[in-house]
Amino acid sequence: MSKAEVSLDHLFRVFTKPEHTDSTLAKIERHLSDNISDFLSQHVVTKKTSLEEIEKDFFSAAVPDSPEFVSEHAEALLDKLVAHSVNTYAPTFIGHMTSALPYFHLSLAKLLVGLNQNLVKIETSKAFTPLERQTLGMMHNLIYQQNDAFYEEYLHNANHSLGAFCSGGTIANITALWVARNQLLGPDGKFPGVAKAGLAAAYRHYGYENIGIMSSNRGHYSLSKTVDILGIGRDNMLTVHSPSQQLEAEKALAVGKAYQEQGNKLLAIVGVAGTTETGHVDPLDELADVAKELGCWFHVDAAWGGATLFSEAYRSKLAGIEKADSVTIDAHKQMYVPMGAGMALFKDPRHSNAVRHHAQYILRQGSKDLGATTLEGSRNGMAMMVYSSLHIFGRRGYELLIDKSIEQAKTFAAMIDAHPDFELMTAPILSLLTYRLRPSALAKLEDMPCDEASSIKKKLDSLTVRVQKQQREAGRSFVSRTRIEIAKYQGETTTVFRVVLANPLTTESHLSAILDEQLEIAKTMKLWSELTAIVLPKIA
Amino acid sequence: MSKAEVSLDHLFRVFTKPEHTDSTLAKIERHLSDNISDFLSQHVVTKKTSLEEIEKDFFSAAVPDSPEFVSEHAEALLDKLVAHSVNTYAPTFIGHMTSALPYFHLSLAKLLVGLNQNLVKIETSKAFTPLERQTLGMMHNLIYQQNDAFYEEYLHNANHSLGAFCSGGTIANITALWVARNQLLGPDGKFPGVAKAGLAAAYRHYGYENIGIMSSNRGHYSLSKTVDILGIGRDNMLTVHSPSQQLEAEKALAVGKAYQEQGNKLLAIVGVAGTTETGHVDPLDELADVAKELGCWFHVDAAWGGATLFSEAYRSKLAGIEKADSVTIDAHKQMYVPMGAGMALFKDPRHSNAVRHHAQYILRQGSKDLGATTLEGSRNGMAMMVYSSLHIFGRRGYELLIDKSIEQAKTFAAMIDAHPDFELMTAPILSLLTYRLRPSALAKLEDMPCDEASSIKKKLDSLTVRVQKQQREAGRSFVSRTRIEIAKYQGETTTVFRVVLANPLTTESHLSAILDEQLEIAKTMKLWSELTAIVLPKIA
């Protein structure tokens, strides 16, 4: 590769001279703007199937010494990076929580970088600060539906905050539970609170052996990071075994009581609204009551499912969410915003003061600087993407999209149910479902005693893994896989295909093509012949 | 505003139909691409000077009900948001750590959103995973300069990690010190480690009253968030009073010893390489030795100053950084990458395993999924921006930029020194400096006893505040202000102008114009007349 001149003049041009309209970058931009689907089909070629092959292009840790020409570098990016990335726009890639994005985000991304604001403080963000506050207010309203006077008082209040904008759901969950921890172990008489005195001193002051967080075993892995970083410890993550994919209120109460009887204090119950693996929703209303009875915080992780609140028809699936002390929602999931738009919302605008920090040159007392109550410091203006989406889609637009996704998931579930060689493993509550290949000859498998069927089940697990990999490597479509407990198999952990129906471009014929492809792949395997040859014993 | 149709067809078009070339968004894009400086000058009008005025445009918390046309929304964005944002590109805005960005980032931003990868796992990021690992490896190499065999072994190793890519320096600092905490209080015999057992149990097991973190009082406010969230508590943030803007090694040793003699354990010393307020660098080499003597972790917060390592001439200012256990660098500062590119680098690739987390459907044991050792979960592909910048600038390109910034800061310092009505308060170590307006009649102020001069000093503080505000509101240029201890005034806390010379577009004539403007503003004030009328007593 030829090297660009090492001179200040050359560098100055990189800052001041626009890309030529014939440059590679300008062409990339035009192609994206004209037809993103075509750009991706043309450039995401995935010829290299193994990660090790791809790594060869990213092998050196040497810092490049001399400058490269922008266009030559852009060619290299297309060849090494774009060619081996994932086509999240494709309607047949239904294994991810990211999907096609609307066109306007391409332009907004450019505007965002052109402005390059820093939302940590007003001085470097100006109008972006009220914009972010308003966006958080709208999301708060979507969940908590307070009256006008409430929002008038708190939306732009320097001493209160309706939520925290975050890079993603993990930081949102951590932020919410950090607030919860600091509330529970706050200042009390002469005790200055956990934020100042530390966790060990707080346990001593309040007389707690430990504090803990409870969720079903379908709770997101970010909760494990949360109890680690907050100093609570994973031993105090009360993961309730939930073969139904839902945290049962009665069990939650029993587990919480038992925990507290041992001298511990339950910090929070985390209800999930849309589990990552199956899209199930915990019984939020009942769990809110349990939290009240146990005297603990109630957090709802609605990173995936929160957008369901836009739908009149399905909003009730999240009934009780308005009782949560805090809620996590990711706009980069069902709100079709690019990666990087998590939010933690707080019912009580005073609560986030439990993590308020001030500094001299920034975040001065009484200022409206957003950085005073966020975990992150310098942050970009992603809130603009959420703000624009809320306006361009509107509640009714989102409603149409959400309803379509859920209805399409039902349709796909029916297709699977009707197919002799597939088995639906978890029916869709929202727009996720799981299933597997299971030859029609084995239709009665679920009636067999566990131990007798175990070798067949192992083979089915292995079939799922192998078909999923081969389909992924073929590169035409993508379905993910996971291992979950299946209620109808007495809670046995089973390997399943997992799909997320969120891409508005996905049609029924895409879905039936995906099933066809999976069956075709299976039929090339010896394992499939073995499985179809099995004769199940008659069951009385 | 007219409302768009509420129909799936309309929404489908938002996902599939490109913006028309005459649309507002397309025009915004073209204008940015053709001349970003002109776009910003034309649209960032800042007519509304007060935040309260701006808030009126972001007042409602109601979720918009019906969809809006994209172009109409874009007009509103220009009018309400862009018009009242901050022109970070302008060469006369020298009060921020963000500056003009090179043109190629505009195109990359669009590509990033077009691809919309999620770096939490390989399945949703593919080539972006080795790209991010390589980028972290290059930055590791910049600091630690290990041999080829080292990078060959660790760069793409599933069980090790050279660093963590983060949304910013705060998350990077937190990540580094989270790793440090979990290392210090790790598994030991039957004790399973703090990540599992929690902090209170860890203190009991190891027999520590408390653990603490030490830095100078110029340490970044993110350290205060760190000790809070990690459960250490702000009482255990040992903030060493440092009127020289630097943490003295001798003092650090004494403070650390005294802390440990009380039954506590010092977790980490944080050396700063480029303080936010004055750009000072702590004596890293000596502090590394102190950390060794105290048996604690040594972290270097080089969020700002890290890029100095690209310069042969100035690299030595950070001597000793290679002894740090962990280092924070923000590429969105002196590497001219858009907001959102922080990194924590670890000297020992095994260390990040102290915060390793696994989950079933993701981050499987033995996988190279990046999410297993990052605090964040879902993340975008910002690493591409850093990777591209490393190639397009190269080490030698960055060197020119860094050298130019530091030399320009020296030039500006000389201009201030030579000006009878200005006083240099902290000379530039890197590319930051602080100064104030001080009429020539008061040139001997620093020789006066503190108490006699106190009323004059208060007036000077107030002058700085008022001139800074008025200059900001005039909107032609921006210098920030802060309060710091000044060595030559016996460590008295003083209000100063703060500038960051990092924008490659800033010239000497911009700088002299800024001084002229400040003096002009001052001369309109009664306070200035009062100050110039003062006759200092003769000092023996």
Interface residues (C-beta under 8 A of the other chain):
Chain A: K3 A4 V6 S7 L8 H10 L11 F12 V14 F15 T16 K17 P18 E19 L25 A26 I28 E29 L32 S33 D34 N35 I36 S37 F39 L40 T46 L51 I54 E55 D57 F58 F59 S60 A61 A62 V63 P64 D65 S66 P67 E68 V70 H73 A74 A76 L77 K80 L81 V82 A83 H84 S85 V86 T88 Y89 G95 H96 M97 T98 A100 L101 P102 Y103 F104 H105 L106 S107 L108 A109 K110 L111 L112 V113 G114 L115 N116 Q117 N118 I122 E123 T124 S125 K126 A127 F128 T129 P130 L131 R133 Q134 G137 M138 H140 N141 L142 Y151 L155 H156 S167 G168 G169 T170 I171 I174 W178 N182 P192 V194 A195 K196 A197 G198 L199 A200 A201 Y203 N210 H220 Y221 S222 S224 K225 V227 D228 I229 L230 G231 I232 G233 R234 D235 N236 T276 E277 F310 D330 H332 Y336 P338 M339 G340 G342 V355 H357 H358 A359 Q360 Y361 I362 L363 K368 L375 E376 G377 S378 R379 N380 G381 M384 S388 L390 H391 I392 F393 G394 R395 R396 G397 L400 L401 K404 R472 S480 R481 T482 R483 I484 R498 P504 L505
Chain B: K3 A4 V6 S7 L8 H10 L11 F12 V14 F15 T16 K17 P18 E19 L25 A26 I28 E29 L32 S33 D34 N35 I36 S37 F39 L40 T46 L51 I54 E55 D57 F58 F59 S60 A61 A62 V63 P64 D65 S66 P67 E68 F69 V70 H73 A74 A76 L77 K80 L81 V82 A83 H84 S85 V86 T88 Y89 G95 H96 M97 T98 A100 L101 P102 Y103 F104 H105 L106 S107 L108 A109 K110 L111 L112 V113 G114 L115 N116 Q117 N118 I122 E123 T124 S125 K126 A127 F128 T129 P130 L131 R133 Q134 G137 M138 H140 N141 L142 Y151 L155 H156 S167 G168 G169 T170 I171 I174 W178 N182 P192 V194 A195 K196 A197 G198 L199 A200 A201 Y203 N210 H220 Y221 S222 S224 K225 V227 D228 I229 L230 G231 I232 G233 R234 D235 N236 T276 E277 F310 D330 H332 Y336 P338 M339 G340 G342 V355 H357 H358 A359 Q360 Y361 I362 L363 K368 L375 E376 G377 S378 R379 N380 G381 M384 S388 L390 H391 I392 F393 G394 R395 R396 G397 L400 L401 K404 R472 S480 R481 T482 R483 R498 P504 L505
